[in-house]
Amino acid sequence: MLRLIVDIGLLFMLLFRTGNAMQSGKQKLVRSFEKYDKLLAPDGPDGEALNVTHDIDLKRIISLDNQVLVLDTFISMTWRDGQLVWDPAEYDGLEMIRLPSERVWQPDIMLENNANQFHGLHSGDINMVITYDGFVFYAPPVKIHSYCKVNYAKLKQGNVVTCKLTFLSWTYGGDVINLLSNNDAITTSDFDTHFNPQWQYVTSNVERDVKYYACCVEPYIKLKYVIKLRYVGN
Ligand SMILES: *[C@@H]1O[C@H](CO)[C@@H](O)[C@H](O)[C@H]1NC(C)=O
């Protein structure tokens, strides 16, 4: 009887082990991240700035009333965090993990012409995807409220209005964070054209603005998304 119990026990142990190889790799990896310090901003390679890419995917134009443009978007950002590098061979072949964004350092990229009450960096507890080479992929849904000057008194059907969304790191200069865009325009892969009967998306482009000021040696980098919208109704 004892023998049988021991055999069954062994069998379960074997099943558990093979069936959960990934799980134990993940547990080991999560445990290794207990030393992770999110107060430490990652360094770029060889003393260079950390490249942070920033891109906007437009889902819906909510409104453009009272000089405020409201958009539903995903903002996708990537960067490499040297504290989050691992060797998959040591973790049962695990190459990717998801971690809650509040546990990981993130760049303080803000909308400069923000017209909304400020609620921290981004909405909600969105997971980040992290690959073994240390790359962090973060794509929170963001409802953008941005100032945009419109002369409503003169606005006629068919007029095109230009709005700018300016993003920058709130506290880091370009010597620490090098802000880049992967695309030369806003992407609209999943754009709902029928959502807003008043405003049509026409086109956009991204300008990367690098400025030096008298105070400081480091450059200040801004990404300006220039969006053209056509007024089609009232
Ligand atoms: C960072 O971006 C710059 C372009 O501004 C590029 O030349 C450089 O190779 C990038 N560095 C890394 C490590 O990807």
The ligand as an SDF file (V2000), in Angstrom:
LIG
                    3D

 14 14  0  0  0  0  0  0  0  0999 V2000
   18.9570   55.1190  -30.8940 C   0  0  0  0  0  0  0  0  0  0  0  0
   18.3700   55.9290  -31.8950 O   0  0  0  0  0  0  0  0  0  0  0  0
   19.3020   56.5190  -32.7680 C   0  0  0  0  0  0  0  0  0  0  0  0
   18.5410   57.4020  -33.7210 C   0  0  0  0  0  0  0  0  0  0  0  0
   18.2540   58.6310  -33.1010 O   0  0  0  0  0  0  0  0  0  0  0  0
   20.0740   55.4440  -33.5140 C   0  0  0  0  0  0  0  0  0  0  0  0
   21.0320   56.0420  -34.3400 O   0  0  0  0  0  0  0  0  0  0  0  0
   20.7340   54.5110  -32.5160 C   0  0  0  0  0  0  0  0  0  0  0  0
   21.3480   53.4450  -33.1880 O   0  0  0  0  0  0  0  0  0  0  0  0
   19.7250   53.9770  -31.5280 C   0  0  0  0  0  0  0  0  0  0  0  0
   20.4000   53.2010  -30.5070 N   0  0  0  0  0  0  0  0  0  0  0  0
   20.0710   51.9630  -30.2300 C   0  0  0  0  0  0  0  0  0  0  0  0
   20.8360   51.2980  -29.1640 C   0  0  0  0  0  0  0  0  0  0  0  0
   19.1570   51.3800  -30.7930 O   0  0  0  0  0  0  0  0  0  0  0  0
  1  2  1  0
  1 10  1  0
  2  3  1  0
  3  4  1  0
  3  6  1  0
  4  5  1  0
  6  7  1  0
  6  8  1  0
  8  9  1  0
  8 10  1  0
 10 11  1  0
 11 12  1  0
 12 13  1  0
 12 14  2  0
M  END
$$$$
